Every structure is written in C-alpha cells, then in structure tokens.
Amino acid sequence: MPIPGYDEDDLDEMLEERLEERDDSFLTPSQRERYESGESLLDVLDEDDIHRLLN
C-alpha cells in the first residue's frame, strides 16, 4: 500500500520494529506466512492494521 510522501523502505522498517515490540498474535497466520515468504509489511497489512501498529 503506497503512502505518498514516504519512503516505503523506511515505513516497512518502522513497522518491523513496532511488530517486534508486540506479541506474535498481531499478524494472522496467513499474514505471517506472507511476511515470512518475503512480502513487506506494507503489502501484508491493511490500512487499519498499520494505524493500530503505529499507535
């Protein structure tokens, strides 16, 4: 999910850091599988998930 005005790599790195601070239940099993197969968190998470993770 592209976000105008932000570097996708920086956003993905920030999301990864926030995800590490949370417990493993934040991602659904299908999201975890996609993430572990190499997709970025920006592709795996929807807008609501991103907002919850950043807040």
All heavy atoms as TSV, in Angstrom:
chain	resi	resn	atom	element	x	y	z
A	1	MET	N	N	0.845	-1.167	0.000
A	1	MET	CA	C	0.000	0.000	0.000
A	1	MET	C	C	0.895	1.235	0.000
A	1	MET	O	O	1.483	1.589	1.018
A	1	MET	CB	C	-0.875	-0.029	1.251
A	1	MET	CG	C	-1.711	1.200	1.402
A	1	MET	SD	S	-2.687	1.189	2.905
A	1	MET	CE	C	-1.501	1.845	4.056
A	2	PRO	N	N	1.070	1.898	-1.141
A	2	PRO	CA	C	1.906	3.089	-1.201
A	2	PRO	C	C	1.312	4.247	-0.406
A	2	PRO	O	O	0.116	4.475	-0.411
A	2	PRO	CB	C	1.956	3.433	-2.687
A	2	PRO	CG	C	1.298	2.334	-3.409
A	2	PRO	CD	C	0.568	1.502	-2.433
A	3	ILE	N	N	2.179	4.963	0.273
A	3	ILE	CA	C	1.761	6.135	1.036
A	3	ILE	C	C	2.536	7.320	0.480
A	3	ILE	O	O	3.762	7.360	0.599
A	3	ILE	CB	C	2.027	5.947	2.540
A	3	ILE	CG1	C	1.268	4.734	3.047
A	3	ILE	CG2	C	1.634	7.194	3.307
A	3	ILE	CD1	C	1.574	4.358	4.463
A	4	PRO	N	N	1.832	8.268	-0.166
A	4	PRO	CA	C	2.519	9.404	-0.789
A	4	PRO	C	C	3.378	10.188	0.208
A	4	PRO	O	O	2.979	10.438	1.330
A	4	PRO	CB	C	1.371	10.282	-1.295
A	4	PRO	CG	C	0.173	9.406	-1.327
A	4	PRO	CD	C	0.397	8.341	-0.294
A	5	GLY	N	N	4.588	10.538	-0.230
A	5	GLY	CA	C	5.469	11.364	0.583
A	5	GLY	C	C	6.343	10.603	1.557
A	5	GLY	O	O	7.091	11.202	2.310
A	6	TYR	N	N	6.263	9.281	1.564
A	6	TYR	CA	C	7.052	8.479	2.497
A	6	TYR	C	C	7.833	7.426	1.734
A	6	TYR	O	O	7.340	6.845	0.775
A	6	TYR	CB	C	6.157	7.781	3.524
A	6	TYR	CG	C	5.498	8.735	4.474
A	6	TYR	CD1	C	4.229	9.227	4.225
A	6	TYR	CD2	C	6.149	9.160	5.629
A	6	TYR	CE1	C	3.618	10.114	5.095
A	6	TYR	CE2	C	5.549	10.045	6.500
A	6	TYR	CZ	C	4.284	10.519	6.223
A	6	TYR	OH	O	3.699	11.395	7.088
A	7	ASP	N	N	9.036	7.166	2.166
A	7	ASP	CA	C	9.854	6.117	1.586
A	7	ASP	C	C	9.333	4.770	2.081
A	7	ASP	O	O	9.245	4.549	3.289
A	7	ASP	CB	C	11.309	6.316	1.992
A	7	ASP	CG	C	12.203	5.284	1.357
A	7	ASP	OD1	O	12.277	4.161	1.906
A	7	ASP	OD2	O	12.817	5.587	0.323
A	8	GLU	N	N	8.977	3.895	1.161
A	8	GLU	CA	C	8.394	2.604	1.544
A	8	GLU	C	C	9.342	1.772	2.399
A	8	GLU	O	O	8.902	1.082	3.315
A	8	GLU	CB	C	7.966	1.824	0.306
A	8	GLU	CG	C	6.741	2.405	-0.359
A	8	GLU	CD	C	6.226	1.553	-1.494
A	8	GLU	OE1	O	6.505	0.342	-1.514
A	8	GLU	OE2	O	5.540	2.102	-2.355
A	9	ASP	N	N	10.641	1.826	2.108
A	9	ASP	CA	C	11.602	1.047	2.893
A	9	ASP	C	C	11.658	1.539	4.332
A	9	ASP	O	O	11.738	0.741	5.266
A	9	ASP	CB	C	12.994	1.097	2.262
A	9	ASP	CG	C	13.057	0.343	0.948
A	9	ASP	OD1	O	12.256	-0.595	0.757
A	9	ASP	OD2	O	13.908	0.685	0.107
A	10	ASP	N	N	11.617	2.857	4.522
A	10	ASP	CA	C	11.634	3.426	5.873
A	10	ASP	C	C	10.373	3.038	6.642
A	10	ASP	O	O	10.433	2.681	7.816
A	10	ASP	CB	C	11.754	4.945	5.843
A	10	ASP	CG	C	13.124	5.416	5.390
A	10	ASP	OD1	O	14.084	4.608	5.400
A	10	ASP	OD2	O	13.242	6.593	5.010
A	11	LEU	N	N	9.228	3.117	5.962
A	11	LEU	CA	C	7.974	2.741	6.614
A	11	LEU	C	C	7.962	1.262	6.986
A	11	LEU	O	O	7.539	0.883	8.075
A	11	LEU	CB	C	6.783	3.051	5.708
A	11	LEU	CG	C	6.370	4.494	5.626
A	11	LEU	CD1	C	5.291	4.674	4.570
A	11	LEU	CD2	C	5.863	4.984	6.974
A	12	ASP	N	N	8.437	0.431	6.077
A	12	ASP	CA	C	8.449	-1.004	6.341
A	12	ASP	C	C	9.369	-1.317	7.520
A	12	ASP	O	O	9.036	-2.131	8.378
A	12	ASP	CB	C	8.873	-1.773	5.095
A	12	ASP	CG	C	8.482	-3.228	5.173
A	12	ASP	OD1	O	7.284	-3.510	5.424
A	12	ASP	OD2	O	9.358	-4.086	4.991
A	13	GLU	N	N	10.514	-0.644	7.588
A	13	GLU	CA	C	11.450	-0.838	8.700
A	13	GLU	C	C	10.813	-0.408	10.025
A	13	GLU	O	O	10.941	-1.100	11.040
A	13	GLU	CB	C	12.728	-0.049	8.447
A	13	GLU	CG	C	13.820	-0.305	9.456
A	13	GLU	CD	C	15.088	0.433	9.088
A	13	GLU	OE1	O	15.554	0.284	7.950
A	13	GLU	OE2	O	15.608	1.154	9.967
A	14	MET	N	N	10.102	0.711	10.005
A	14	MET	CA	C	9.432	1.193	11.206
A	14	MET	C	C	8.355	0.199	11.657
A	14	MET	O	O	8.231	-0.106	12.840
A	14	MET	CB	C	8.790	2.562	10.959
A	14	MET	CG	C	8.112	3.152	12.183
A	14	MET	SD	S	7.176	4.673	11.864
A	14	MET	CE	C	8.325	5.642	10.924
A	15	LEU	N	N	7.606	-0.332	10.705
A	15	LEU	CA	C	6.572	-1.314	11.030
A	15	LEU	C	C	7.194	-2.587	11.600
A	15	LEU	O	O	6.664	-3.182	12.537
A	15	LEU	CB	C	5.725	-1.632	9.801
A	15	LEU	CG	C	4.823	-0.511	9.309
A	15	LEU	CD1	C	4.206	-0.878	7.967
A	15	LEU	CD2	C	3.750	-0.182	10.323
A	16	GLU	N	N	8.313	-3.018	11.042
A	16	GLU	CA	C	9.012	-4.201	11.557
A	16	GLU	C	C	9.438	-3.994	13.006
A	16	GLU	O	O	9.293	-4.890	13.836
A	16	GLU	CB	C	10.228	-4.527	10.695
A	16	GLU	CG	C	9.883	-5.131	9.374
A	16	GLU	CD	C	11.102	-5.383	8.507
A	16	GLU	OE1	O	12.251	-5.138	8.954
A	16	GLU	OE2	O	10.920	-5.831	7.366
A	17	GLU	N	N	9.964	-2.805	13.306
A	17	GLU	CA	C	10.384	-2.505	14.679
A	17	GLU	C	C	9.190	-2.548	15.627
A	17	GLU	O	O	9.273	-3.104	16.720
A	17	GLU	CB	C	11.049	-1.131	14.742
A	17	GLU	CG	C	12.403	-1.080	14.088
A	17	GLU	CD	C	12.960	0.325	13.977
A	17	GLU	OE1	O	12.319	1.284	14.468
A	17	GLU	OE2	O	14.044	0.476	13.382
A	18	ARG	N	N	8.080	-1.961	15.210
A	18	ARG	CA	C	6.881	-1.961	16.056
A	18	ARG	C	C	6.323	-3.367	16.228
A	18	ARG	O	O	5.849	-3.732	17.291
A	18	ARG	CB	C	5.799	-1.047	15.466
A	18	ARG	CG	C	6.192	0.407	15.411
A	18	ARG	CD	C	6.203	1.035	16.808
A	18	ARG	NE	N	6.657	2.399	16.801
A	18	ARG	CZ	C	5.884	3.466	16.675
A	18	ARG	NH1	N	4.591	3.331	16.546
A	18	ARG	NH2	N	6.413	4.668	16.680
A	19	LEU	N	N	6.393	-4.163	15.165
A	19	LEU	CA	C	5.892	-5.532	15.238
A	19	LEU	C	C	6.720	-6.349	16.224
A	19	LEU	O	O	6.174	-7.163	16.969
A	19	LEU	CB	C	5.914	-6.168	13.855
A	19	LEU	CG	C	5.285	-7.541	13.733
A	19	LEU	CD1	C	3.809	-7.496	14.119
A	19	LEU	CD2	C	5.445	-8.082	12.329
A	20	GLU	N	N	8.024	-6.120	16.259
A	20	GLU	CA	C	8.898	-6.834	17.193
A	20	GLU	C	C	8.546	-6.510	18.645
A	20	GLU	O	O	8.746	-7.334	19.531
A	20	GLU	CB	C	10.359	-6.500	16.919
A	20	GLU	CG	C	10.885	-7.107	15.641
A	20	GLU	CD	C	12.298	-6.644	15.308
A	20	GLU	OE1	O	12.905	-5.912	16.124
A	20	GLU	OE2	O	12.783	-7.015	14.230
A	21	GLU	N	N	8.024	-5.295	18.887
A	21	GLU	CA	C	7.650	-4.887	20.240
A	21	GLU	C	C	6.341	-5.537	20.690
A	21	GLU	O	O	6.053	-5.571	21.878
A	21	GLU	CB	C	7.500	-3.360	20.301
A	21	GLU	CG	C	8.780	-2.612	20.048
A	21	GLU	CD	C	8.572	-1.118	19.860
A	21	GLU	OE1	O	7.409	-0.648	19.929
A	21	GLU	OE2	O	9.576	-0.413	19.644
A	22	ARG	N	N	5.559	-6.016	19.732
A	22	ARG	CA	C	4.255	-6.623	20.031
A	22	ARG	C	C	4.400	-8.131	20.161
A	22	ARG	O	O	5.394	-8.720	19.798
A	22	ARG	CB	C	3.268	-6.321	18.909
A	22	ARG	CG	C	3.055	-4.847	18.714
A	22	ARG	CD	C	1.652	-4.573	18.873
A	22	ARG	NE	N	1.396	-3.145	18.715
A	22	ARG	CZ	C	0.225	-2.634	18.869
A	22	ARG	NH1	N	-0.783	-3.405	19.153
A	22	ARG	NH2	N	0.041	-1.348	18.745
A	23	ASP	N	N	3.326	-8.752	20.625
A	23	ASP	CA	C	3.354	-10.208	20.693
A	23	ASP	C	C	3.075	-10.804	19.316
A	23	ASP	O	O	2.677	-10.113	18.392
A	23	ASP	CB	C	2.347	-10.720	21.729
A	23	ASP	CG	C	0.926	-10.293	21.408
A	23	ASP	OD1	O	0.388	-10.788	20.405
A	23	ASP	OD2	O	0.360	-9.483	22.174
A	24	ASP	N	N	3.268	-12.093	19.189
A	24	ASP	CA	C	3.137	-12.774	17.901
A	24	ASP	C	C	1.707	-12.826	17.370
A	24	ASP	O	O	1.496	-13.176	16.223
A	24	ASP	CB	C	3.675	-14.206	18.001
A	24	ASP	CG	C	5.186	-14.243	18.043
A	24	ASP	OD1	O	5.819	-13.261	17.628
A	24	ASP	OD2	O	5.729	-15.263	18.498
A	25	SER	N	N	0.736	-12.493	18.181
A	25	SER	CA	C	-0.651	-12.616	17.742
A	25	SER	C	C	-1.123	-11.428	16.906
A	25	SER	O	O	-2.272	-11.411	16.475
A	25	SER	CB	C	-1.570	-12.799	18.951
A	25	SER	OG	O	-1.547	-11.644	19.768
A	26	PHE	N	N	-0.279	-10.430	16.667
A	26	PHE	CA	C	-0.705	-9.274	15.880
A	26	PHE	C	C	-1.019	-9.676	14.444
A	26	PHE	O	O	-2.024	-9.265	13.876
A	26	PHE	CB	C	0.342	-8.156	15.899
A	26	PHE	CG	C	-0.155	-6.886	15.259
A	26	PHE	CD1	C	-0.885	-5.978	15.998
A	26	PHE	CD2	C	0.096	-6.622	13.921
A	26	PHE	CE1	C	-1.377	-4.813	15.415
A	26	PHE	CE2	C	-0.379	-5.458	13.331
A	26	PHE	CZ	C	-1.119	-4.558	14.082
A	27	LEU	N	N	-0.151	-10.482	13.841
A	27	LEU	CA	C	-0.379	-10.948	12.473
A	27	LEU	C	C	-1.216	-12.219	12.490
A	27	LEU	O	O	-1.029	-13.087	13.337
A	27	LEU	CB	C	0.950	-11.254	11.782
A	27	LEU	CG	C	1.902	-10.098	11.536
A	27	LEU	CD1	C	3.186	-10.613	10.914
A	27	LEU	CD2	C	1.283	-9.034	10.658
A	28	THR	N	N	-2.121	-12.317	11.523
A	28	THR	CA	C	-2.866	-13.564	11.365
A	28	THR	C	C	-1.905	-14.603	10.794
A	28	THR	O	O	-0.848	-14.243	10.246
A	28	THR	CB	C	-4.051	-13.375	10.408
A	28	THR	OG1	O	-3.548	-13.084	9.102
A	28	THR	CG2	C	-4.993	-12.273	10.888
A	29	PRO	N	N	-2.250	-15.870	10.882
A	29	PRO	CA	C	-1.361	-16.889	10.297
A	29	PRO	C	C	-1.081	-16.653	8.807
A	29	PRO	O	O	0.050	-16.826	8.358
A	29	PRO	CB	C	-2.129	-18.191	10.522
A	29	PRO	CG	C	-2.948	-17.921	11.753
A	29	PRO	CD	C	-3.353	-16.468	11.630
A	30	SER	N	N	-2.079	-16.237	8.046
A	30	SER	CA	C	-1.844	-16.003	6.614
A	30	SER	C	C	-0.957	-14.778	6.394
A	30	SER	O	O	-0.117	-14.772	5.488
A	30	SER	CB	C	-3.161	-15.867	5.856
A	30	SER	OG	O	-3.885	-14.747	6.288
A	31	GLN	N	N	-1.133	-13.729	7.226
A	31	GLN	CA	C	-0.260	-12.555	7.125
A	31	GLN	C	C	1.166	-12.928	7.490
A	31	GLN	O	O	2.111	-12.503	6.825
A	31	GLN	CB	C	-0.748	-11.432	8.040
A	31	GLN	CG	C	-2.005	-10.747	7.588
A	31	GLN	CD	C	-2.520	-9.768	8.613
A	31	GLN	OE1	O	-2.487	-10.038	9.815
A	31	GLN	NE2	N	-3.007	-8.627	8.150
A	32	ARG	N	N	1.340	-13.715	8.543
A	32	ARG	CA	C	2.679	-14.136	8.965
A	32	ARG	C	C	3.356	-14.937	7.855
A	32	ARG	O	O	4.526	-14.734	7.556
A	32	ARG	CB	C	2.608	-14.965	10.247
A	32	ARG	CG	C	3.930	-15.572	10.599
A	32	ARG	CD	C	4.488	-15.416	11.961
A	32	ARG	NE	N	4.048	-14.397	12.828
A	32	ARG	CZ	C	4.784	-13.320	13.125
A	32	ARG	NH1	N	5.951	-13.131	12.574
A	32	ARG	NH2	N	4.344	-12.455	13.995
A	33	GLU	N	N	2.606	-15.825	7.218
A	33	GLU	CA	C	3.165	-16.639	6.140
A	33	GLU	C	C	3.621	-15.760	4.971
A	33	GLU	O	O	4.708	-15.953	4.430
A	33	GLU	CB	C	2.107	-17.640	5.659
A	33	GLU	CG	C	2.598	-18.583	4.595
A	33	GLU	CD	C	1.546	-19.591	4.188
A	33	GLU	OE1	O	0.783	-20.048	5.059
A	33	GLU	OE2	O	1.496	-19.909	2.986
A	34	ARG	N	N	2.799	-14.781	4.597
A	34	ARG	CA	C	3.168	-13.869	3.516
A	34	ARG	C	C	4.408	-13.068	3.886
A	34	ARG	O	O	5.320	-12.899	3.068
A	34	ARG	CB	C	2.008	-12.930	3.205
A	34	ARG	CG	C	0.836	-13.601	2.534
A	34	ARG	CD	C	-0.335	-12.676	2.363
A	34	ARG	NE	N	0.029	-11.489	1.591
A	34	ARG	CZ	C	-0.683	-10.375	1.575
A	34	ARG	NH1	N	-1.793	-10.282	2.281
A	34	ARG	NH2	N	-0.283	-9.341	0.861
A	35	TYR	N	N	4.450	-12.571	5.117
A	35	TYR	CA	C	5.589	-11.778	5.589
A	35	TYR	C	C	6.865	-12.614	5.603
A	35	TYR	O	O	7.917	-12.169	5.137
A	35	TYR	CB	C	5.279	-11.212	6.974
A	35	TYR	CG	C	6.412	-10.450	7.602
A	35	TYR	CD1	C	6.901	-9.295	7.025
A	35	TYR	CD2	C	6.983	-10.893	8.783
A	35	TYR	CE1	C	7.946	-8.595	7.610
A	35	TYR	CE2	C	8.019	-10.197	9.371
A	35	TYR	CZ	C	8.498	-9.053	8.778
A	35	TYR	OH	O	9.533	-8.369	9.357
A	36	GLU	N	N	6.765	-13.833	6.096
A	36	GLU	CA	C	7.938	-14.705	6.167
A	36	GLU	C	C	8.392	-15.180	4.792
A	36	GLU	O	O	9.541	-15.566	4.628
A	36	GLU	CB	C	7.648	-15.890	7.090
A	36	GLU	CG	C	7.570	-15.477	8.542
A	36	GLU	CD	C	7.193	-16.591	9.492
A	36	GLU	OE1	O	6.871	-17.711	9.030
A	36	GLU	OE2	O	7.220	-16.345	10.714
A	37	SER	N	N	7.497	-15.128	3.801
A	37	SER	CA	C	7.889	-15.517	2.445
A	37	SER	C	C	8.515	-14.362	1.669
A	37	SER	O	O	8.887	-14.528	0.504
A	37	SER	CB	C	6.695	-16.087	1.683
A	37	SER	OG	O	5.776	-15.075	1.352
A	38	GLY	N	N	8.616	-13.177	2.324
A	38	GLY	CA	C	9.349	-12.081	1.707
A	38	GLY	C	C	8.542	-10.841	1.374
A	38	GLY	O	O	9.111	-9.851	0.918
A	39	GLU	N	N	7.226	-10.871	1.565
A	39	GLU	CA	C	6.430	-9.668	1.297
A	39	GLU	C	C	6.690	-8.638	2.390
A	39	GLU	O	O	6.954	-8.972	3.533
A	39	GLU	CB	C	4.938	-9.998	1.259
A	39	GLU	CG	C	4.523	-10.760	0.025
A	39	GLU	CD	C	3.022	-10.861	-0.091
A	39	GLU	OE1	O	2.353	-9.806	-0.155
A	39	GLU	OE2	O	2.525	-11.997	-0.112
A	40	SER	N	N	6.591	-7.361	2.016
A	40	SER	CA	C	6.783	-6.305	3.010
A	40	SER	C	C	5.526	-6.176	3.855
A	40	SER	O	O	4.431	-6.583	3.446
A	40	SER	CB	C	7.091	-4.975	2.331
A	40	SER	OG	O	5.923	-4.413	1.779
A	41	LEU	N	N	5.693	-5.596	5.027
A	41	LEU	CA	C	4.541	-5.378	5.895
A	41	LEU	C	C	3.557	-4.406	5.259
A	41	LEU	O	O	2.353	-4.485	5.510
A	41	LEU	CB	C	4.984	-4.868	7.264
A	41	LEU	CG	C	5.664	-5.915	8.141
A	41	LEU	CD1	C	6.221	-5.257	9.394
A	41	LEU	CD2	C	4.691	-7.027	8.511
A	42	LEU	N	N	4.032	-3.503	4.418
A	42	LEU	CA	C	3.135	-2.585	3.722
A	42	LEU	C	C	2.203	-3.334	2.783
A	42	LEU	O	O	1.072	-2.900	2.554
A	42	LEU	CB	C	3.926	-1.540	2.944
A	42	LEU	CG	C	4.689	-0.535	3.790
A	42	LEU	CD1	C	5.585	0.319	2.903
A	42	LEU	CD2	C	3.728	0.343	4.581
A	43	ASP	N	N	2.657	-4.450	2.245
A	43	ASP	CA	C	1.817	-5.261	1.366
A	43	ASP	C	C	0.909	-6.193	2.158
A	43	ASP	O	O	-0.204	-6.482	1.740
A	43	ASP	CB	C	2.679	-6.093	0.419
A	43	ASP	CG	C	3.442	-5.232	-0.569
A	43	ASP	OD1	O	2.937	-4.154	-0.943
A	43	ASP	OD2	O	4.547	-5.630	-0.953
A	44	VAL	N	N	1.396	-6.659	3.290
A	44	VAL	CA	C	0.670	-7.649	4.088
A	44	VAL	C	C	-0.453	-7.019	4.907
A	44	VAL	O	O	-1.550	-7.572	5.006
A	44	VAL	CB	C	1.651	-8.408	5.018
A	44	VAL	CG1	C	0.920	-9.280	6.000
A	44	VAL	CG2	C	2.643	-9.215	4.191
A	45	LEU	N	N	-0.187	-5.852	5.479
A	45	LEU	CA	C	-1.149	-5.214	6.384
A	45	LEU	C	C	-2.085	-4.276	5.636
A	45	LEU	O	O	-1.686	-3.628	4.668
A	45	LEU	CB	C	-0.405	-4.417	7.458
A	45	LEU	CG	C	0.538	-5.200	8.353
A	45	LEU	CD1	C	1.324	-4.251	9.237
A	45	LEU	CD2	C	-0.221	-6.211	9.190
A	46	ASP	N	N	-3.316	-4.181	6.123
A	46	ASP	CA	C	-4.222	-3.182	5.550
A	46	ASP	C	C	-4.052	-1.872	6.320
A	46	ASP	O	O	-3.306	-1.798	7.299
A	46	ASP	CB	C	-5.673	-3.660	5.542
A	46	ASP	CG	C	-6.261	-3.893	6.924
A	46	ASP	OD1	O	-5.783	-3.301	7.914
A	46	ASP	OD2	O	-7.229	-4.665	7.020
A	47	GLU	N	N	-4.715	-0.836	5.873
A	47	GLU	CA	C	-4.547	0.493	6.453
A	47	GLU	C	C	-4.861	0.529	7.952
A	47	GLU	O	O	-4.139	1.147	8.736
A	47	GLU	CB	C	-5.432	1.498	5.719
A	47	GLU	CG	C	-5.238	2.924	6.142
A	47	GLU	CD	C	-6.060	3.896	5.312
A	47	GLU	OE1	O	-6.527	3.535	4.213
A	47	GLU	OE2	O	-6.235	5.031	5.792
A	48	ASP	N	N	-5.925	-0.157	8.354
A	48	ASP	CA	C	-6.302	-0.183	9.782
A	48	ASP	C	C	-5.226	-0.859	10.626
A	48	ASP	O	O	-4.913	-0.404	11.720
A	48	ASP	CB	C	-7.643	-0.879	9.982
A	48	ASP	CG	C	-8.810	-0.077	9.428
A	48	ASP	OD1	O	-8.690	1.164	9.320
A	48	ASP	OD2	O	-9.844	-0.698	9.083
A	49	ASP	N	N	-4.665	-1.969	10.114
A	49	ASP	CA	C	-3.598	-2.670	10.846
A	49	ASP	C	C	-2.373	-1.779	11.014
A	49	ASP	O	O	-1.744	-1.757	12.064
A	49	ASP	CB	C	-3.184	-3.953	10.111
A	49	ASP	CG	C	-4.229	-5.047	10.192
A	49	ASP	OD1	O	-5.052	-5.025	11.134
A	49	ASP	OD2	O	-4.222	-5.929	9.309
A	50	ILE	N	N	-2.031	-1.043	9.961
A	50	ILE	CA	C	-0.869	-0.150	10.014
A	50	ILE	C	C	-1.085	0.923	11.067
A	50	ILE	O	O	-0.204	1.198	11.877
A	50	ILE	CB	C	-0.575	0.463	8.630
A	50	ILE	CG1	C	-0.074	-0.637	7.692
A	50	ILE	CG2	C	0.436	1.599	8.729
A	50	ILE	CD1	C	0.072	-0.209	6.243
A	51	HIS	N	N	-2.274	1.495	11.098
A	51	HIS	CA	C	-2.572	2.528	12.103
A	51	HIS	C	C	-2.512	1.947	13.514
A	51	HIS	O	O	-1.960	2.583	14.421
A	51	HIS	CB	C	-3.942	3.155	11.849
A	51	HIS	CG	C	-3.958	4.113	10.712
A	51	HIS	ND1	N	-3.356	5.354	10.763
A	51	HIS	CD2	C	-4.471	4.004	9.471
A	51	HIS	CE1	C	-3.513	5.959	9.613
A	51	HIS	NE2	N	-4.178	5.163	8.798
A	52	ARG	N	N	-3.053	0.748	13.710
A	52	ARG	CA	C	-3.002	0.119	15.046
A	52	ARG	C	C	-1.572	-0.159	15.452
A	52	ARG	O	O	-1.207	0.023	16.609
A	52	ARG	CB	C	-3.784	-1.194	15.048
A	52	ARG	CG	C	-5.273	-1.027	15.133
A	52	ARG	CD	C	-5.990	-2.331	15.321
A	52	ARG	NE	N	-5.466	-3.345	14.410
A	52	ARG	CZ	C	-5.344	-4.639	14.724
A	52	ARG	NH1	N	-5.704	-5.071	15.884
A	52	ARG	NH2	N	-4.865	-5.487	13.856
A	53	LEU	N	N	-0.759	-0.592	14.527
A	53	LEU	CA	C	0.627	-0.920	14.826
A	53	LEU	C	C	1.429	0.337	15.158
A	53	LEU	O	O	2.300	0.316	16.028
A	53	LEU	CB	C	1.262	-1.660	13.648
A	53	LEU	CG	C	2.592	-2.323	13.862
A	53	LEU	CD1	C	2.564	-3.286	15.035
A	53	LEU	CD2	C	3.016	-3.069	12.602
A	54	LEU	N	N	1.134	1.444	14.517
A	54	LEU	CA	C	1.884	2.668	14.736
A	54	LEU	C	C	1.415	3.445	15.968
A	54	LEU	O	O	2.141	4.278	16.490
A	54	LEU	CB	C	1.833	3.568	13.499
A	54	LEU	CG	C	2.561	3.021	12.268
A	54	LEU	CD1	C	2.366	3.956	11.103
A	54	LEU	CD2	C	4.039	2.798	12.546
A	55	ASN	N	N	0.211	3.185	16.422
A	55	ASN	CA	C	-0.305	3.903	17.597
A	55	ASN	C	C	0.073	3.231	18.894
A	55	ASN	O	O	0.436	2.181	19.052
A	55	ASN	CB	C	-1.819	4.032	17.544
A	55	ASN	CG	C	-2.219	5.051	16.481
A	55	ASN	OD1	O	-1.496	5.977	16.202
A	55	ASN	ND2	N	-3.369	4.842	15.909
